[in-house]
Amino acid sequence: MNPLSWSYRSRYLAGFLVCAGLMGFALYAQYQMHLDPCPLCIFQRIAVCIMGLFFLIGALHGPLKKGARTVYAVLISLGGAWGIATAGRHLWLQSLPADQVPACGPGLGYLFDAFPFLKMLKLAFTGSGECAKIEPILGLPMPAWTLIWFIVLTVWAWLALRSTTRSPSSRAVQSATT
């Protein structure tokens, strides 16, 4: 039951299930623990969804060629890089002294409605007071947990490239010799 011996599809399905679990916890934290997401939290959720989408597509497709598998790993890594940058920025905002924390700004919905996309991104990444609130879960703030998961899932996507694939002809030879 060694995860490193799983097939490519199994590894990518596991990656998708982890992403789905992370989104499930984010929704639980929002609606049951009453931890409303700040703009940076929402961007981290988007990154998790991007990674989960490509994990799922990769699991369903199950390409045999290394080049196609590499494309999925790159796409997942792009989502992971977005998440790592966002979580890192979020942690940086949380580490600021109280007198240097930016003032609370408008919500993400307003930013989307009122500004062009690039201006909205700049304003969201500037952060606001709500992004600096620390709500520890098992001793770590939520952005630290998401940062860990972004790194683990990105590495997991690349490790899946090392899984062995058996072509139909090699399976036929193996079954004929047994």
ZATOR-476053 format. One line per field, with one value per atom (N, C-alpha, C): residue in three letters; atom name; residue number from 1; z, x, y. Coordinates in steps of 0.001 Angstrom, whole numbers, plus 500000, padded with zeros to 6 digits. Layout:
BEGIN
residu = (ALA|...)
atome = (CA|...)
num = (NUM|...)
zz = (Z|...)
xx = (X|...)
yy = (Y|...)
//
This chain:
BEGIN
residu = (MET|MET|MET|ASN|ASN|ASN|PRO|PRO|PRO|LEU|LEU|LEU|SER|SER|SER|TRP|TRP|TRP|SER|SER|SER|TYR|TYR|TYR|ARG|ARG|ARG|SER|SER|SER|ARG|ARG|ARG|TYR|TYR|TYR|LEU|LEU|LEU|ALA|ALA|ALA|GLY|GLY|GLY|PHE|PHE|PHE|LEU|LEU|LEU|VAL|VAL|VAL|CYS|CYS|CYS|ALA|ALA|ALA|GLY|GLY|GLY|LEU|LEU|LEU|MET|MET|MET|GLY|GLY|GLY|PHE|PHE|PHE|ALA|ALA|ALA|LEU|LEU|LEU|TYR|TYR|TYR|ALA|ALA|ALA|GLN|GLN|GLN|TYR|TYR|TYR|GLN|GLN|GLN|MET|MET|MET|HIS|HIS|HIS|LEU|LEU|LEU|ASP|ASP|ASP|PRO|PRO|PRO|CYS|CYS|CYS|PRO|PRO|PRO|LEU|LEU|LEU|CYS|CYS|CYS|ILE|ILE|ILE|PHE|PHE|PHE|GLN|GLN|GLN|ARG|ARG|ARG|ILE|ILE|ILE|ALA|ALA|ALA|VAL|VAL|VAL|CYS|CYS|CYS|ILE|ILE|ILE|MET|MET|MET|GLY|GLY|GLY|LEU|LEU|LEU|PHE|PHE|PHE|PHE|PHE|PHE|LEU|LEU|LEU|ILE|ILE|ILE|GLY|GLY|GLY|ALA|ALA|ALA|LEU|LEU|LEU|HIS|HIS|HIS|GLY|GLY|GLY|PRO|PRO|PRO|LEU|LEU|LEU|LYS|LYS|LYS|LYS|LYS|LYS|GLY|GLY|GLY|ALA|ALA|ALA|ARG|ARG|ARG|THR|THR|THR|VAL|VAL|VAL|TYR|TYR|TYR|ALA|ALA|ALA|VAL|VAL|VAL|LEU|LEU|LEU|ILE|ILE|ILE|SER|SER|SER|LEU|LEU|LEU|GLY|GLY|GLY|GLY|GLY|GLY|ALA|ALA|ALA|TRP|TRP|TRP|GLY|GLY|GLY|ILE|ILE|ILE|ALA|ALA|ALA|THR|THR|THR|ALA|ALA|ALA|GLY|GLY|GLY|ARG|ARG|ARG|HIS|HIS|HIS|LEU|LEU|LEU|TRP|TRP|TRP|LEU|LEU|LEU|GLN|GLN|GLN|SER|SER|SER|LEU|LEU|LEU|PRO|PRO|PRO|ALA|ALA|ALA|ASP|ASP|ASP|GLN|GLN|GLN|VAL|VAL|VAL|PRO|PRO|PRO|ALA|ALA|ALA|CYS|CYS|CYS|GLY|GLY|GLY|PRO|PRO|PRO|GLY|GLY|GLY|LEU|LEU|LEU|GLY|GLY|GLY|TYR|TYR|TYR|LEU|LEU|LEU|PHE|PHE|PHE|ASP|ASP|ASP|ALA|ALA|ALA|PHE|PHE|PHE|PRO|PRO|PRO|PHE|PHE|PHE|LEU|LEU|LEU|LYS|LYS|LYS|MET|MET|MET|LEU|LEU|LEU|LYS|LYS|LYS|LEU|LEU|LEU|ALA|ALA|ALA|PHE|PHE|PHE|THR|THR|THR|GLY|GLY|GLY|SER|SER|SER|GLY|GLY|GLY|GLU|GLU|GLU|CYS|CYS|CYS|ALA|ALA|ALA|LYS|LYS|LYS|ILE|ILE|ILE|GLU|GLU|GLU|PRO|PRO|PRO|ILE|ILE|ILE|LEU|LEU|LEU|GLY|GLY|GLY|LEU|LEU|LEU|PRO|PRO|PRO|MET|MET|MET|PRO|PRO|PRO|ALA|ALA|ALA|TRP|TRP|TRP|THR|THR|THR|LEU|LEU|LEU|ILE|ILE|ILE|TRP|TRP|TRP|PHE|PHE|PHE|ILE|ILE|ILE|VAL|VAL|VAL|LEU|LEU|LEU|THR|THR|THR|VAL|VAL|VAL|TRP|TRP|TRP|ALA|ALA|ALA|TRP|TRP|TRP|LEU|LEU|LEU|ALA|ALA|ALA|LEU|LEU|LEU|ARG|ARG|ARG|SER|SER|SER|THR|THR|THR|THR|THR|THR|ARG|ARG|ARG|SER|SER|SER|PRO|PRO|PRO|SER|SER|SER|SER|SER|SER|ARG|ARG|ARG|ALA|ALA|ALA|VAL|VAL|VAL|GLN|GLN|GLN|SER|SER|SER|ALA|ALA|ALA|THR|THR|THR|THR|THR|THR)
atome = (N|CA|C|N|CA|C|N|CA|C|N|CA|C|N|CA|C|N|CA|C|N|CA|C|N|CA|C|N|CA|C|N|CA|C|N|CA|C|N|CA|C|N|CA|C|N|CA|C|N|CA|C|N|CA|C|N|CA|C|N|CA|C|N|CA|C|N|CA|C|N|CA|C|N|CA|C|N|CA|C|N|CA|C|N|CA|C|N|CA|C|N|CA|C|N|CA|C|N|CA|C|N|CA|C|N|CA|C|N|CA|C|N|CA|C|N|CA|C|N|CA|C|N|CA|C|N|CA|C|N|CA|C|N|CA|C|N|CA|C|N|CA|C|N|CA|C|N|CA|C|N|CA|C|N|CA|C|N|CA|C|N|CA|C|N|CA|C|N|CA|C|N|CA|C|N|CA|C|N|CA|C|N|CA|C|N|CA|C|N|CA|C|N|CA|C|N|CA|C|N|CA|C|N|CA|C|N|CA|C|N|CA|C|N|CA|C|N|CA|C|N|CA|C|N|CA|C|N|CA|C|N|CA|C|N|CA|C|N|CA|C|N|CA|C|N|CA|C|N|CA|C|N|CA|C|N|CA|C|N|CA|C|N|CA|C|N|CA|C|N|CA|C|N|CA|C|N|CA|C|N|CA|C|N|CA|C|N|CA|C|N|CA|C|N|CA|C|N|CA|C|N|CA|C|N|CA|C|N|CA|C|N|CA|C|N|CA|C|N|CA|C|N|CA|C|N|CA|C|N|CA|C|N|CA|C|N|CA|C|N|CA|C|N|CA|C|N|CA|C|N|CA|C|N|CA|C|N|CA|C|N|CA|C|N|CA|C|N|CA|C|N|CA|C|N|CA|C|N|CA|C|N|CA|C|N|CA|C|N|CA|C|N|CA|C|N|CA|C|N|CA|C|N|CA|C|N|CA|C|N|CA|C|N|CA|C|N|CA|C|N|CA|C|N|CA|C|N|CA|C|N|CA|C|N|CA|C|N|CA|C|N|CA|C|N|CA|C|N|CA|C|N|CA|C|N|CA|C|N|CA|C|N|CA|C|N|CA|C|N|CA|C|N|CA|C|N|CA|C|N|CA|C|N|CA|C|N|CA|C|N|CA|C|N|CA|C|N|CA|C|N|CA|C|N|CA|C|N|CA|C|N|CA|C|N|CA|C|N|CA|C|N|CA|C|N|CA|C|N|CA|C|N|CA|C|N|CA|C|N|CA|C|N|CA|C|N|CA|C|N|CA|C|N|CA|C|N|CA|C|N|CA|C|N|CA|C|N|CA|C|N|CA|C|N|CA|C|N|CA|C|N|CA|C|N|CA|C|N|CA|C|N|CA|C|N|CA|C|N|CA|C|N|CA|C|N|CA|C|N|CA|C|N|CA|C|N|CA|C|N|CA|C)
num = (1|1|1|2|2|2|3|3|3|4|4|4|5|5|5|6|6|6|7|7|7|8|8|8|9|9|9|10|10|10|11|11|11|12|12|12|13|13|13|14|14|14|15|15|15|16|16|16|17|17|17|18|18|18|19|19|19|20|20|20|21|21|21|22|22|22|23|23|23|24|24|24|25|25|25|26|26|26|27|27|27|28|28|28|29|29|29|30|30|30|31|31|31|32|32|32|33|33|33|34|34|34|35|35|35|36|36|36|37|37|37|38|38|38|39|39|39|40|40|40|41|41|41|42|42|42|43|43|43|44|44|44|45|45|45|46|46|46|47|47|47|48|48|48|49|49|49|50|50|50|51|51|51|52|52|52|53|53|53|54|54|54|55|55|55|56|56|56|57|57|57|58|58|58|59|59|59|60|60|60|61|61|61|62|62|62|63|63|63|64|64|64|65|65|65|66|66|66|67|67|67|68|68|68|69|69|69|70|70|70|71|71|71|72|72|72|73|73|73|74|74|74|75|75|75|76|76|76|77|77|77|78|78|78|79|79|79|80|80|80|81|81|81|82|82|82|83|83|83|84|84|84|85|85|85|86|86|86|87|87|87|88|88|88|89|89|89|90|90|90|91|91|91|92|92|92|93|93|93|94|94|94|95|95|95|96|96|96|97|97|97|98|98|98|99|99|99|100|100|100|101|101|101|102|102|102|103|103|103|104|104|104|105|105|105|106|106|106|107|107|107|108|108|108|109|109|109|110|110|110|111|111|111|112|112|112|113|113|113|114|114|114|115|115|115|116|116|116|117|117|117|118|118|118|119|119|119|120|120|120|121|121|121|122|122|122|123|123|123|124|124|124|125|125|125|126|126|126|127|127|127|128|128|128|129|129|129|130|130|130|131|131|131|132|132|132|133|133|133|134|134|134|135|135|135|136|136|136|137|137|137|138|138|138|139|139|139|140|140|140|141|141|141|142|142|142|143|143|143|144|144|144|145|145|145|146|146|146|147|147|147|148|148|148|149|149|149|150|150|150|151|151|151|152|152|152|153|153|153|154|154|154|155|155|155|156|156|156|157|157|157|158|158|158|159|159|159|160|160|160|161|161|161|162|162|162|163|163|163|164|164|164|165|165|165|166|166|166|167|167|167|168|168|168|169|169|169|170|170|170|171|171|171|172|172|172|173|173|173|174|174|174|175|175|175|176|176|176|177|177|177|178|178|178)
zz = (500000|500000|500000|499505|499418|498370|498740|497766|496592|496797|495703|494693|495002|494043|493329|493641|492998|491529|490757|489345|489198|488014|487718|488011|487525|487751|489231|489988|491427|492130|491738|492353|492046|490796|490436|491043|491164|491831|493307|493944|495335|495454|494496|494492|494387|493507|493383|494691|495322|496570|497683|497728|498720|498456|497182|496838|497212|496930|497300|498818|499548|501008|501526|500904|501312|501076|499939|499671|500634|500949|501930|503277|503701|504978|504913|503779|503639|503799|503199|503331|504750|505380|506782|507666|507433|508231|508024|506803|506520|507141|506965|507370|508772|509287|510619|511675|511303|512244|512130|511141|510914|510665|509896|509483|508036|507880|506538|505792|504535|503783|503327|503440|502909|501423|500683|499268|499017|499859|499659|499913|500856|501090|499853|499244|498055|496913|496755|495722|496001|497266|497597|497262|497487|497110|495606|494852|493393|492978|493613|493292|493598|494723|495064|494018|493584|492558|491231|490846|489611|489700|490818|490990|490967|491686|491726|490361|489582|488238|487370|487392|486560|487109|488425|488975|488462|488481|488031|486541|485723|484285|483996|484691|484507|484919|486000|486453|485458|484943|483981|482647|482213|480942|481058|482110|482329|481154|480711|479534|479781|478734|478829|478505|477663|477246|478305|478512|479535|479215|477930|477547|477974|477776|478181|479696|480378|481843|482353|481655|482046|481901|480873|480687|481902|482375|483558|484786|484946|486098|486036|484839|484690|485032|484532|484820|486316|486957|488408|489116|488623|489236|489095|487994|487844|488908|489129|490213|491563|491739|492987|493204|492140|492257|492626|492005|492348|493832|494289|495682|496639|496280|497129|497248|496124|496161|497012|496848|497594|499083|499409|500823|501457|500702|501221|501507|500587|500795|502004|502138|503260|504583|504624|505848|506156|505115|505329|505955|505427|506004|507462|507767|509149|510076|509518|510355|510644|509993|510194|511596|512158|513432|513242|514317|514250|513641|513870|513335|511843|511250|509821|508975|509628|508901|508091|506788|505993|506557|506291|506735|506009|506628|505982|504718|503671|502387|501985|500762|500279|499998|499932|499650|498203|497938|496606|495566|495941|495010|494508|495417|495021|494120|494462|493649|492224|492086|490752|489972|490648|489976|489635|490487|490366|489610|489455|488884|487747|486826|485817|486507|485812|486417|487046|486320|486862|488062|488024|489169|490372|490102|491172|491802|490982|491528|492403|491920|492688|494038|494024|495280|496214|495666|496503|497124|496345|496877|497810|497769|498747|500133|500158|501423|502165|503193|504035|505456|506353|507760|508008|507241|507459|507065|506152|505749|506846|507742|508781|510046|510114|511286|511281|512437|512549|513307|512651|513250|513206|514269|514207|514212|513434|513394|513647|514722|515163|515283|515777|516067|514926|513719|512576|511958|511430|510725|509434|508982|507796|506569|506305|505137|505238|506455|506600|506189|506576|506166|504651|504065|502610|501904|502421|501840|501849|502973|503074|502037|501928|500977|499533|499221|497857|497488|498414|498156|498014|498944|498904|497615|497230|496028|494753|494713|493540|493414|494513|494492|494119|494650|494359|492860|492225|490782|489997|490415|489708|490041|491259|491606|490808|490416|489642|488284|487796|486525|486613|487795|487988|488071|488081|488173|486888|487045|485891|485130|483846|483013|482256|482119|481332|480075|478977|477723|477582|476751|476570|476110|475291|474806|475924|476862|477959|478908|479063|479897|479244|477934|477220|477343|477252|477390|478803|479792|481170|481457|480956|481217|480450|479306|478537|479205|479944|480600|481938|482472|483786|483665)
xx = (500825|500000|500863|502077|502994|502485|502208|501684|502629|503922|504859|504831|504120|503985|502627|501813|500510|500677|499658|499653|499486|499753|499595|498168|497202|495795|495463|495935|495661|496274|497491|498156|497402|496977|496269|494872|494238|492939|493101|494165|494438|494675|495410|495634|494325|493433|492117|491338|491367|490621|491160|492472|493045|492552|492559|492067|490593|489800|488379|488230|489055|489023|489417|490420|490822|489701|489035|487905|486753|486532|485503|485796|487073|487427|487282|487655|487517|486051|485152|483727|483234|483738|483393|483864|485110|485648|484830|484342|483568|482177|481491|480081|479839|480729|480536|481397|482644|483544|483438|482657|482415|483709|484622|485857|485665|485176|484919|486235|486281|487534|487825|489086|489534|489869|490174|490510|491659|492687|493800|493369|492465|491927|491177|490428|489662|490612|491704|492683|493345|493551|494106|493098|491826|490795|490785|490943|490981|492167|493314|494498|494255|493611|493291|492351|491370|490426|491133|492054|492819|493621|494309|495093|494178|493066|492139|491574|491262|490731|491731|492993|493987|494366|494302|494479|493375|492128|491003|491098|491372|491491|492628|493751|494873|494526|493762|493361|492404|491462|490508|491174|492079|492767|493776|494584|495579|496526|497197|498057|499223|499602|500722|502048|502010|503245|503693|505008|505574|505345|505342|505120|503750|502722|501366|501268|501921|501922|502621|503676|504416|503542|502710|501805|500890|500333|499469|500251|501472|502286|502600|502865|503145|501902|500734|499499|499189|499393|499187|500200|501434|502472|502166|501542|501146|500117|499140|498181|498880|499831|500585|501434|502061|502880|502014|500831|499880|499512|499229|498862|500005|501222|502387|502628|502546|502750|501676|500440|499334|499440|499698|499821|501035|502128|503318|503030|502337|501963|501032|500111|499175|499928|500873|501664|502505|503022|503797|502924|501708|500792|500487|500348|500046|501238|502440|503622|503929|503200|503446|503038|503766|503315|501948|501202|499830|499751|500775|500722|501045|501521|501852|500838|499839|498816|497978|497734|496898|495483|494843|493458|492555|491449|490501|489961|489916|489459|488145|487711|486459|486612|485492|485502|485876|486166|486595|485504|484253|483151|483125|483320|483352|484549|485708|486902|486686|486043|485757|484832|483838|482854|483400|484259|484640|485949|486791|488113|488408|489299|489777|490542|490666|491211|492593|493537|494892|494917|494116|494024|493417|492410|491776|492809|493624|494657|495638|496068|497011|496416|495175|494526|494340|493965|493750|495057|496157|497441|498076|497628|498102|497652|496524|496013|495210|494583|493812|493861|493260|493293|492722|491700|491100|492054|492993|493967|495001|495164|496182|495676|494371|493854|494389|494849|495391|494397|493948|493048|493767|494508|495293|494414|494831|494203|495321|495198|496251|497597|497555|498768|499332|498823|499319|498181|498512|497474|497090|495878|495391|496287|496833|497712|498968|499434|500590|500212|499006|498540|498379|497803|497624|498974|499933|501271|501888|501766|502284|501609|500283|499556|499889|500103|500482|501823|502749|504069|503939|503222|503071|502380|501315|500580|501384|502170|503013|504075|504710|505706|505028|503842|503088|502795|502448|502165|503402|504565|505811|506258|506007|506362|505541|504339|503490|504100|504974|505638|506527|506944|507837|507089|505779|505021|505209|505227|505449|504152|504303|503144|503424|502424|502551|501723|502369|501624|500813|499771|498953|499782|500807|501617|502444|502952|503739|502847|501594|500672|500358|500208|499929|501109|502333|503516|503599|503328|503396|502345|501136|500090|500367|501039|501338|502438|503325|504419|504013|502880|502459|501489)
yy = (498800|500000|501256|501147|502268|503261|504516|505481|505728|505512|505722|504585|503508|502415|502451|503449|503563|503920|503621|503989|505499|505980|507403|507849|507082|507457|507496|506522|506492|507689|508042|509187|510480|510628|511845|511878|510741|510693|511068|510588|510958|512465|513038|514487|515247|514766|515397|515295|514121|513941|514837|515035|515951|517377|517792|519137|519288|518255|518296|518378|517651|517718|519089|519696|521044|522051|521926|522828|522550|521286|520942|521567|521514|522126|523646|524249|525707|526119|525352|525665|525408|524355|524086|525250|525701|526804|528081|528271|529471|529410|528296|528248|527685|526874|526311|527004|527357|528023|529549|530019|531447|532219|531611|532275|532743|533957|534476|534664|534241|534338|535765|536149|537438|537238|538302|538135|537164|537179|536248|534799|534593|533245|532749|533637|533259|532900|533665|533325|531975|531650|530339|529240|529504|528531|528305|529381|529257|528390|528596|527793|526313|526019|524630|524039|524815|524333|524075|524945|524743|523455|523270|522041|520816|520889|519764|519435|520460|520242|519475|519896|519224|517852|517680|516326|515410|515900|515081|514774|515779|515552|514574|514745|513828|512407|512258|510921|510278|511055|510504|510181|511043|510835|509695|509700|508662|508469|509530|509406|508444|507746|506816|507490|508517|509182|510174|510187|511059|512532|512898|514293|514793|513981|514376|514448|513527|513572|514830|515216|516410|517646|517683|518827|518970|517848|517919|518386|517885|518290|519782|520303|521734|522552|522134|522870|522867|521727|521656|522543|522561|523395|524877|525255|526667|527051|526181|526419|526428|525509|525453|526695|527191|528401|529604|529685|530754|530649|529438|529234|529523|529100|529350|530849|531573|533027|533705|533274|533886|533574|532315|531944|532621|532721|533415|534879|535528|536925|537066|536131|536139|535989|535070|534876|536114|536750|537967|539049|539226|540213|539893|538609|538222|538440|538511|538697|540166|541077|542505|542942|543913|544484|545156|545244|545754|547156|548001|549361|549430|548343|548339|547566|547019|546265|547245|546948|547851|547936|549048|549226|548247|547893|546984|547640|546851|547368|546741|547035|546467|544978|544287|542864|542573|541318|540898|541123|540932|541159|542596|543532|544935|545219|544653|544866|544365|543187|542652|543586|544126|544983|546368|546904|548306|548553|547541|547782|546812|547217|546270|545130|544000|542786|543001|543605|543770|544709|545754|546671|545950|545115|544340|543397|542715|541827|542599|543767|544569|544966|545412|545812|544621|543465|542286|541820|541860|541401|542413|543668|544640|544204|543531|543014|544048|543588|544485|543947|544684|544295|542918|542541|541228|540106|540370|539355|539116|540071|539962|539270|538982|538277|536852|536400|535046|534185|533143|532158|530814|530463|529221|527971|527008|525689|524690|523952|523027|523743|524975|525725|526553|526383|527152|527962|529146|529895|529169|529373|528665|528867|530067|530199|529322|529053|528154|526732|526315|524983|524907|525941|525887|525925|526682|526707|525310|524624|523250|522361|522454|521609|521952|523225|523581|522948|522979|522379|520868|520231|518768|518328|519001|518604|518840|519905|520149|519062|518728|517637|516325|516079|514857|514727|515840|515814|515399|515872|515521|514106|513650|512268|511262|511639|510735|510419|511283|511011|509779|509449|508310|506991|507026|505778|504985|503696|502835|502657|502532|502245|500971|500199|498981|499149|498935|498995|497722|497729|496531|495329|495568|494452|493832|494652|494086|493293|493700|492927|491598|491593|490351|489387|489909|489056|488518|489363|488923|487848|488013|487017|485727|485822|484602|483793|484445|483715|483138|483540|483011|481901)
//
